[in-house]
Amino acid sequence: MLHRVKQYIEDNHLLRPDEPVLVGLSGGADSIVLIDLLERMRFQCLAVHCNFHLRGEEADRDESFVRRFCDQRGITLLVHHFDTKQYASDHHLSIEMAARELRYTLFEQLRQEHKVQAIAVAHHKNDQVETMLLNLKRGTGIRGLRGMVPKNAWVVRPLLCVSKKDILNYATIRHLSFVEDSTNNDTHIKRNFIRQQTSTLTEQEISHIAHTADLISDYTKIVEQYIEQIRPTVLADNRLSIHKLLQTAAPETVLYELLKPYNFTCTDSIFLSLEKESGKTFFSPTHMAVKDRDYLYLVDLKEQQADEPQINILTYPASQDINFPKATDHSALFDADKLTFPLRLKHWEDGDWFVPIGMKGKKKLSDFFNDMHIPLQEKHRINLLCSGNDIVWIVGYRIDNRYKITNETKNIAQVQIP
């Protein structure tokens, strides 16, 4: 097993022999075997132990065990304590996700502080199988099916080439003591439930599934390379050509990959809309996708909000002998007493309407925009001035007839949108 892990480290360029490595040491069989192997390979190891205070006396027992282990071997140990339940509550996370976030944030801090080449964690083949099946149950793309990779940024996994059975056999041969985490038997935790389901798999079956993860990882690299090659052709300046997308080998998958940087995690409905009528809009946490006839336009919501101008309002009595300025693209006049303050700006949404000046009946903004031959991507950039729930001005185009100045107007509001 020593030779197998050493070869795996060399083949995947995980570690260099002349620089220290930080090892996540829980005290369980996996991490104890990992640090034993690395020390036998003459790597300079530092250990870090996280006490999440989730298992009472058992967590303190694990910390004491790890301290004794490192003292006996002369290994520098860094111990950190966390109020995991409070962190989970503050950040609206599950306990498992909170612990993971705390652990890897700490690892990165210690990596920089102690200038280690990498953080070594003890994931093995069985963990790989569990991860693949867990992701499959959640619903995942190709990246989820590839499971864990040997090296992800600064995190390395030297034991992905061996199984849990290999680790336990090695611990027995080397007379290594370790502690057991009783929560591993709690099948209410999703990963533990999956672990129980996979416990009946043979060593050969575990190896086959883990090997499939390696193959999928390679296929993922091919997909990523293909996407980068076609990206400039299909998507440029936040404008995706529907025609060119549909000419690719797998349009639906390509769309998913191209929209992933825009934080769209589900693109099924977007794809279905591509050959239908224009006007559909879709939102991710950071972007809006607008479907036009030939293109899908991607709008940064933060930039759109940052670009919203201020509203400047001046009011005059209608009886005052003043030459009021004419309406322009940035200025318009209204009957001030009909307005509901504060006025606000918004962008077009499907179903919006107003009463164009000179008319009595309402008109959908989508029809107005079409009459004005305004491109779809521009419709979402036009500011709409609102009084209460009414759109009173399509800024730069037309005001609402209900709010125009008449002979009965007593006060005039001049609204300026820079």
VODRENGU-123145 format. One record per residue (C-alpha): x, y, z; chain; residue in one letter. Coordinates in Angstrom, 2 decimals, padded with zeros to 5 digits, m for minus. Layout:
REM VODRENGU-123145
         u         v         w   mol   type
         X         Y         Z     A      a
...
This chain:
REM VODRENGU-123145
         u         v         w   mol   type
    000.00    000.00    000.00     A      m
    002.88    002.36    000.73     A      l
    004.19    001.91   m002.82     A      h
    000.70    002.36   m004.33     A      r
    000.05    005.66   m002.53     A      v
    003.55    006.93   m003.28     A      k
    003.06    006.19   m006.97     A      q
   m000.35    007.89   m006.91     A      y
    001.19    011.02   m005.39     A      i
    003.89    011.06   m008.09     A      e
    001.54    010.32   m010.99     A      d
   m000.87    013.12   m010.00     A      n
    001.84    015.59   m008.90     A      h
    000.21    015.99   m005.51     A      l
    003.21    016.78   m003.30     A      l
    006.83    017.84   m003.54     A      r
    009.35    016.23   m001.18     A      p
    011.07    019.44   m000.08     A      d
    008.13    021.43    001.34     A      e
    005.90    020.91    004.41     A      p
    002.35    019.61    004.12     A      v
   m000.60    020.25    006.43     A      l
   m002.57    017.09    007.27     A      v
   m006.18    017.14    008.47     A      g
   m006.07    014.80    011.48     A      l
   m009.40    013.79    013.00     A      s
   m008.02    010.76    014.85     A      g
   m010.02    008.29    012.75     A      g
   m008.41    005.41    010.87     A      a
   m008.27    007.27    007.54     A      d
   m006.35    010.33    008.75     A      s
   m004.07    008.32    011.06     A      i
   m003.08    006.04    008.17     A      v
   m002.59    009.06    005.89     A      l
   m000.15    010.84    008.19     A      i
    001.68    007.58    008.91     A      d
    002.17    006.97    005.18     A      l
    003.35    010.55    004.53     A      l
    005.85    010.36    007.37     A      e
    007.21    007.07    006.04     A      r
    007.69    008.83    002.70     A      m
    009.74    011.50    004.54     A      r
    007.29    014.34    004.05     A      f
    007.48    017.07    006.68     A      q
    004.01    017.00    008.23     A      c
    002.08    019.47    010.34     A      l
   m001.27    018.31    011.69     A      a
   m004.48    020.24    012.27     A      v
   m007.37    018.99    014.39     A      h
   m010.81    020.61    014.44     A      c
   m012.97    020.27    017.55     A      n
   m016.48    021.19    016.39     A      f
   m018.01    020.56    019.84     A      h
   m020.82    018.50    018.37     A      l
   m020.29    015.19    020.20     A      r
   m019.67    016.25    023.81     A      g
   m017.13    014.09    025.63     A      e
   m016.43    012.08    022.49     A      e
   m015.13    015.19    020.69     A      a
   m012.84    015.95    023.65     A      d
   m011.69    012.31    023.63     A      r
   m010.72    012.63    019.95     A      d
   m008.74    015.80    020.65     A      e
   m006.87    014.16    023.54     A      s
   m006.08    011.14    021.39     A      f
   m004.70    013.28    018.56     A      v
   m002.58    015.31    021.01     A      r
   m001.01    012.12    022.42     A      r
   m000.43    010.71    018.93     A      f
    001.38    013.86    017.76     A      c
    003.37    014.18    021.01     A      d
    004.63    010.60    020.62     A      q
    005.71    011.26    017.04     A      r
    007.02    014.77    017.47     A      g
    004.49    016.19    015.01     A      i
    003.50    019.85    015.32     A      t
   m000.24    019.92    016.04     A      l
   m002.59    022.86    015.56     A      l
   m005.93    022.51    017.38     A      v
   m008.89    024.78    016.70     A      h
   m012.25    024.93    018.48     A      h
   m015.52    025.97    016.83     A      f
   m019.04    026.80    017.98     A      d
   m020.44    024.97    014.98     A      t
   m024.11    025.12    015.96     A      k
   m023.99    028.89    016.36     A      q
   m022.17    029.29    013.04     A      y
   m024.76    027.08    011.31     A      a
   m027.58    029.15    012.79     A      s
   m025.97    032.49    011.88     A      d
   m025.32    031.44    008.29     A      h
   m028.48    029.33    007.76     A      h
   m026.50    026.16    007.04     A      l
   m026.89    022.52    007.97     A      s
   m024.54    021.32    010.68     A      i
   m022.62    019.24    008.12     A      e
   m022.19    022.18    005.74     A      m
   m021.23    024.51    008.58     A      a
   m018.52    022.13    009.77     A      a
   m017.21    021.73    006.24     A      r
   m017.10    025.48    005.66     A      e
   m015.34    026.10    008.97     A      l
   m012.83    023.33    008.30     A      r
   m011.78    024.40    004.83     A      y
   m011.69    028.10    005.72     A      t
   m009.33    027.23    008.56     A      l
   m007.22    025.03    006.29     A      f
   m006.70    027.90    003.87     A      e
   m005.77    030.31    006.67     A      q
   m003.21    027.86    008.07     A      l
   m001.84    027.13    004.61     A      r
   m000.95    030.77    004.14     A      q
    000.21    031.29    007.71     A      e
    002.56    028.28    007.81     A      h
    003.51    028.41    004.11     A      k
    002.75    024.74    003.47     A      v
    002.61    023.38   m000.08     A      q
   m000.81    021.72    000.33     A      a
   m003.48    020.43    002.69     A      i
   m003.73    016.64    002.65     A      a
   m007.09    015.06    003.51     A      v
   m007.89    011.38    003.86     A      a
   m010.69    010.73    001.35     A      h
   m010.48    007.24   m000.18     A      h
   m012.24    005.11   m002.82     A      k
   m015.30    004.43   m000.65     A      n
   m015.71    008.16   m000.04     A      d
   m015.49    008.65   m003.78     A      q
   m018.33    006.19   m004.39     A      v
   m020.45    007.82   m001.67     A      e
   m019.88    011.27   m003.18     A      t
   m020.87    010.13   m006.66     A      m
   m024.07    008.46   m005.43     A      l
   m024.94    011.39   m003.16     A      l
   m024.55    013.84   m006.03     A      n
   m026.56    011.56   m008.30     A      l
   m029.45    011.53   m005.81     A      k
   m029.34    015.32   m005.53     A      r
   m029.32    015.75   m009.28     A      g
   m026.03    016.66   m010.85     A      t
   m024.17    017.34   m014.06     A      g
   m021.03    015.66   m015.26     A      i
   m018.89    017.41   m012.64     A      r
   m020.85    015.86   m009.80     A      g
   m020.47    012.39   m011.28     A      l
   m016.71    012.71   m011.46     A      r
   m016.73    012.87   m007.65     A      g
   m013.62    014.16   m005.93     A      m
   m010.43    014.91   m007.80     A      v
   m006.91    014.06   m006.55     A      p
   m006.00    017.74   m006.37     A      k
   m008.34    020.69   m006.04     A      n
   m006.43    023.95   m005.69     A      a
   m004.38    023.40   m002.50     A      w
   m006.29    020.34   m001.26     A      v
   m004.79    016.95   m002.12     A      v
   m006.24    013.47   m001.61     A      r
   m003.41    010.89   m001.64     A      p
   m005.69    008.01   m000.54     A      l
   m008.16    008.08   m003.43     A      l
   m006.31    005.12   m004.86     A      c
   m007.09    002.83   m001.90     A      v
   m010.27    001.50   m000.26     A      s
   m011.48    001.59    003.32     A      k
   m010.60   m002.09    003.62     A      k
   m007.04   m001.35    002.48     A      d
   m006.78    001.38    005.13     A      i
   m008.02   m000.85    007.95     A      l
   m005.68   m003.68    006.89     A      n
   m002.76   m001.24    006.83     A      y
   m003.68    000.06    010.31     A      a
   m003.73   m003.51    011.63     A      t
   m000.36   m004.40    010.10     A      i
    001.21   m001.18    011.40     A      r
   m000.44   m001.54    014.85     A      h
   m001.98    001.92    014.54     A      l
   m004.59    002.97    017.07     A      s
   m007.44    005.28    016.09     A      f
   m010.80    006.53    017.37     A      v
   m014.29    005.90    016.02     A      e
   m016.87    008.63    015.39     A      d
   m020.19    007.35    016.74     A      s
   m022.17    009.75    014.49     A      t
   m021.03    007.72    011.48     A      n
   m023.83    005.31    012.42     A      n
   m026.49    008.03    012.29     A      d
   m028.30    007.31    009.03     A      t
   m030.31    010.52    009.32     A      h
   m027.17    012.15    007.93     A      i
   m027.40    011.71    004.15     A      k
   m023.80    010.61    003.62     A      r
   m024.06    008.04    006.39     A      n
   m027.25    006.67    004.83     A      f
   m025.43    006.31    001.49     A      i
   m022.50    004.70    003.32     A      r
   m024.82    002.10    004.78     A      q
   m026.27    001.38    001.33     A      q
   m022.80    000.88   m000.18     A      t
   m021.52   m001.30    002.65     A      s
   m022.63   m004.42    000.73     A      t
   m020.50   m003.58   m002.32     A      l
   m017.51   m005.79   m002.98     A      t
   m013.97   m004.43   m003.26     A      e
   m014.14   m004.99   m007.02     A      q
   m017.38   m003.06   m007.28     A      e
   m015.93   m000.19   m005.24     A      i
   m012.90   m000.12   m007.54     A      s
   m015.07   m000.17   m010.68     A      h
   m017.19    002.77   m009.53     A      i
   m014.13    004.74   m008.41     A      a
   m012.51    004.05   m011.78     A      h
   m015.64    005.34   m013.49     A      t
   m015.23    008.57   m011.51     A      a
   m011.70    008.87   m012.92     A      d
   m012.98    008.36   m016.46     A      l
   m015.72    010.93   m015.99     A      i
   m013.13    013.36   m014.68     A      s
   m011.21    012.95   m017.93     A      d
   m014.40    013.37   m019.98     A      y
   m015.09    016.55   m018.04     A      t
   m011.76    017.96   m019.17     A      k
   m012.70    017.21   m022.79     A      i
   m016.06    018.96   m022.34     A      v
   m014.43    021.99   m020.72     A      e
   m011.91    022.23   m023.56     A      q
   m014.69    022.04   m026.17     A      y
   m016.72    024.72   m024.37     A      i
   m013.76    027.09   m024.29     A      e
   m013.17    026.55   m028.00     A      q
   m016.72    027.39   m029.03     A      i
   m017.45    030.04   m026.39     A      r
   m016.23    033.04   m028.48     A      p
   m018.32    031.88   m031.44     A      t
   m021.58    031.32   m029.54     A      v
   m021.34    033.90   m026.75     A      l
   m019.77    037.33   m027.10     A      a
   m020.38    040.60   m025.24     A      d
   m023.03    038.91   m023.07     A      n
   m025.03    038.04   m026.18     A      r
   m025.63    034.37   m027.01     A      l
   m026.43    033.47   m030.62     A      s
   m029.34    031.02   m030.62     A      i
   m028.63    029.89   m034.19     A      h
   m024.97    029.10   m033.44     A      k
   m025.86    027.37   m030.18     A      l
   m028.31    025.06   m031.94     A      l
   m025.57    024.07   m034.40     A      q
   m023.32    022.68   m031.64     A      t
   m023.00    018.97   m030.93     A      a
   m025.18    019.05   m027.79     A      a
   m026.97    022.42   m027.57     A      p
   m028.73    021.87   m024.25     A      e
   m025.51    020.83   m022.49     A      t
   m023.54    023.62   m024.17     A      v
   m026.12    026.15   m022.97     A      l
   m025.79    024.85   m019.41     A      y
   m022.00    025.17   m019.54     A      e
   m022.06    028.64   m021.11     A      l
   m024.55    029.98   m018.58     A      l
   m022.84    028.44   m015.55     A      k
   m020.52    031.48   m015.07     A      p
   m023.68    033.61   m014.93     A      y
   m024.90    031.48   m011.98     A      n
   m027.77    029.80   m013.83     A      f
   m027.98    026.33   m012.25     A      t
   m031.09    025.12   m014.09     A      c
   m031.30    025.95   m017.79     A      t
   m034.00    023.54   m018.98     A      d
   m036.72    026.19   m019.24     A      s
   m034.32    028.62   m020.95     A      i
   m033.46    026.03   m023.58     A      f
   m037.13    025.25   m024.23     A      l
   m037.81    028.95   m024.84     A      s
   m035.14    029.41   m027.52     A      l
   m037.35    028.43   m030.46     A      e
   m040.46    030.16   m029.12     A      k
   m041.62    033.77   m029.22     A      e
   m039.45    036.56   m027.86     A      s
   m039.83    038.29   m024.54     A      g
   m039.22    035.55   m021.96     A      k
   m036.95    036.52   m019.08     A      t
   m035.10    034.29   m016.63     A      f
   m033.19    035.15   m013.48     A      f
   m030.18    033.79   m011.62     A      s
   m028.98    035.32   m008.33     A      p
   m026.72    037.67   m010.31     A      t
   m028.04    037.92   m013.88     A      h
   m031.10    038.22   m016.06     A      m
   m031.39    036.31   m019.35     A      a
   m033.65    037.91   m021.95     A      v
   m034.76    035.86   m024.95     A      k
   m035.01    037.85   m028.20     A      d
   m035.71    036.46   m031.67     A      r
   m032.08    035.64   m032.54     A      d
   m030.20    036.13   m029.30     A      y
   m030.24    035.46   m025.59     A      l
   m029.07    038.61   m023.81     A      y
   m027.41    038.38   m020.40     A      l
   m027.72    041.38   m018.10     A      v
   m025.73    041.87   m014.89     A      d
   m028.29    042.77   m012.23     A      l
   m025.76    044.61   m010.06     A      k
   m024.62    046.76   m012.96     A      e
   m028.22    047.43   m013.91     A      q
   m029.04    048.56   m010.38     A      q
   m025.85    050.63   m010.13     A      a
   m026.73    052.42   m013.37     A      d
   m030.12    053.57   m012.10     A      e
   m030.11    057.38   m012.09     A      p
   m031.39    059.71   m009.40     A      q
   m034.81    061.36   m009.62     A      i
   m034.72    065.17   m009.41     A      n
   m038.06    066.93   m008.84     A      i
   m038.92    070.64   m009.01     A      l
   m042.48    071.87   m008.37     A      t
   m044.11    075.12   m009.51     A      y
   m047.57    076.60   m009.02     A      p
   m049.40    076.50   m012.35     A      a
   m050.59    080.08   m011.90     A      s
   m047.08    081.45   m011.66     A      q
   m045.94    083.39   m014.71     A      d
   m043.03    081.10   m015.61     A      i
   m041.88    079.73   m018.94     A      n
   m041.73    076.05   m018.14     A      f
   m039.05    074.06   m019.98     A      p
   m040.16    071.75   m022.75     A      k
   m040.10    068.02   m022.24     A      a
   m036.88    066.32   m023.32     A      t
   m035.44    062.80   m023.20     A      d
   m034.37    063.52   m019.62     A      h
   m037.08    065.88   m018.38     A      s
   m040.88    065.79   m018.31     A      a
   m043.74    067.77   m016.75     A      l
   m046.63    066.32   m014.74     A      f
   m049.65    067.42   m012.75     A      d
   m047.99    067.34   m009.33     A      a
   m051.23    066.84   m007.39     A      d
   m051.95    063.57   m009.24     A      k
   m048.58    062.05   m008.36     A      l
   m048.02    059.81   m005.35     A      t
   m044.67    060.40   m003.72     A      f
   m042.04    059.12   m003.45     A      p
   m041.62    058.43   m007.14     A      l
   m039.51    055.45   m008.08     A      r
   m037.80    053.90   m011.09     A      l
   m038.13    050.34   m012.30     A      k
   m037.49    048.28   m015.42     A      h
   m040.03    046.65   m017.69     A      w
   m041.77    043.46   m016.64     A      e
   m044.16    041.34   m018.67     A      d
   m047.70    042.69   m018.25     A      g
   m046.73    046.33   m017.63     A      d
   m049.01    048.92   m019.22     A      w
   m049.70    052.68   m019.33     A      f
   m052.03    055.16   m021.05     A      v
   m050.05    056.93   m023.80     A      p
   m050.54    060.69   m023.90     A      i
   m053.33    061.62   m026.27     A      g
   m055.12    058.31   m025.70     A      m
   m057.74    057.13   m023.23     A      k
   m057.21    053.38   m023.38     A      g
   m054.30    051.52   m021.81     A      k
   m051.54    049.97   m023.87     A      k
   m049.12    047.18   m022.99     A      k
   m045.52    048.34   m022.84     A      l
   m044.50    045.32   m024.91     A      s
   m046.77    046.54   m027.73     A      d
   m045.52    050.11   m027.34     A      f
   m041.91    048.93   m027.58     A      f
   m042.70    046.90   m030.68     A      n
   m044.39    049.89   m032.30     A      d
   m041.29    051.96   m031.54     A      m
   m039.03    049.17   m032.94     A      h
   m037.04    049.04   m029.71     A      i
   m034.74    045.94   m029.55     A      p
   m035.62    043.50   m026.80     A      l
   m032.34    043.93   m024.92     A      q
   m032.92    047.68   m024.83     A      e
   m036.41    047.30   m023.35     A      k
   m034.92    046.07   m020.09     A      h
   m032.59    049.05   m019.85     A      r
   m035.29    051.72   m020.26     A      i
   m036.25    053.41   m017.00     A      n
   m039.91    053.57   m016.06     A      l
   m041.00    056.31   m013.64     A      l
   m043.70    055.06   m011.29     A      c
   m046.21    056.84   m009.09     A      s
   m047.62    054.23   m006.77     A      g
   m048.42    051.28   m009.04     A      n
   m048.81    053.42   m012.17     A      d
   m046.16    053.91   m014.83     A      i
   m046.28    057.66   m015.50     A      v
   m043.30    058.05   m017.82     A      w
   m041.37    055.78   m020.15     A      i
   m038.24    057.84   m019.71     A      v
   m037.08    059.28   m022.99     A      g
   m040.24    058.23   m024.85     A      y
   m043.74    058.99   m023.58     A      r
   m045.64    060.11   m020.48     A      i
   m048.96    058.76   m019.24     A      d
   m052.06    060.66   m020.35     A      n
   m053.56    060.52   m016.85     A      r
   m050.75    062.63   m015.40     A      y
   m050.40    065.28   m018.09     A      k
   m050.83    069.00   m017.41     A      i
   m054.36    070.33   m018.12     A      t
   m056.22    073.61   m017.66     A      n
   m057.22    072.36   m014.22     A      e
   m053.64    071.72   m013.07     A      t
   m052.72    073.74   m009.98     A      k
   m049.17    072.52   m009.39     A      n
   m046.60    071.30   m011.89     A      i
   m043.84    068.82   m011.19     A      a
   m040.78    068.91   m013.39     A      q
   m039.06    065.53   m013.13     A      v
   m035.49    065.16   m014.34     A      q
   m033.72    061.85   m014.88     A      i
   m030.02    062.62   m015.61     A      p
